[in-house]
Amino acid sequence: MTSTPAPVDGWDASTRIGVVVPHADVGPEAELQAIAPASVSIHGSRTHFSAMRPGGEMDEKIPYDPVLTFVEAPHLDNAVELLAASPLHALTLAFTSSSYALKAQGEKELYERLLPVTRGLPITGTTLAARVAFDALGARRIAVVNPPWFDDDLSGQGADYFREFGYDVVYHGPCGLPSDQKAITPDNLAAWIRTTVAAHRPEAVLVAGNGIRAVGTIKPLEDELGFNVVTANQVILWHSLHLAGAADTAHGITDYGHLFAMSPKEGS
């Protein structure tokens, strides 16, 4: 008699990653779960971001106050603490612009502030993971493509953030697409990078902003243009898996860029 396999219900995931996202943004969890193999489960916690309206609609250009409000105590701390109470292996913050505004020192202080509420779990975030990814890829000449809802000043803060760590930012700017999450597709985003960014000959391009639909651009652009492509949600999953001790799982992901074949450099 042939036995029937037990149905998969998610409880058998060998690696569980917790992610803190803006309250109305489905993008990070959707992209993370698309990349993650069946052995990895994604668990979200939400905190308020006042530039995002019901239905995931985003302001045409996000104002500066919400960028910093997102990471203020106690709201972010409470979200991280509640998430860390779950049986997870690593945590990540799915938000980019706050680190731009905080700069290197402010970001360092943010992670130090969160340590007491993480239950000892390792924690990362978009810009931190991107730096670790650049180093793993040996990329120093970088381009930073920001969502259209970042204005030029915020994009400049992002370039300054990476320059603080010694990267040569050969291009940065908000992408020239509609400031509407639902209007951005891998095809039109890839076309814009191909026509606007590729000529700057970066060693790696970061598509920043966790709310932009980007992971579908990675493999086609890498295959065609020959430089590394990293995106906000790709890097936080890659770094989280390594922090969780799941390097073999990360290396087994083959459809989302050269990054997953790499390991963080010692000390990163």
Secondary structure, 3 states (H helix, E strand, C coil): CCCCCCCCCCCCCCEEEEEEEECCCCHHHHHHHHHCCCCEEEEEEEECCCCEEHHHEECCCCCHHHHHHCCCCCHHHHHHHHHHCCCCCEEEECCCHHHHHHHHHHHHHHHHHHHHHCCCCCEEEHHHHHHHHHHHHCCCEEEEEECCCCCHHHHHHHHHHHHHCCCEEEEEEECCCCCCHHHCCHHHHHHHHHHHCHHHCCCEEEECCCCCCCHHHHHHHHHHHCCEEEEHHHHHHHHHHHHCCCHHHHHCCCCCCHHHHCCCCCCC
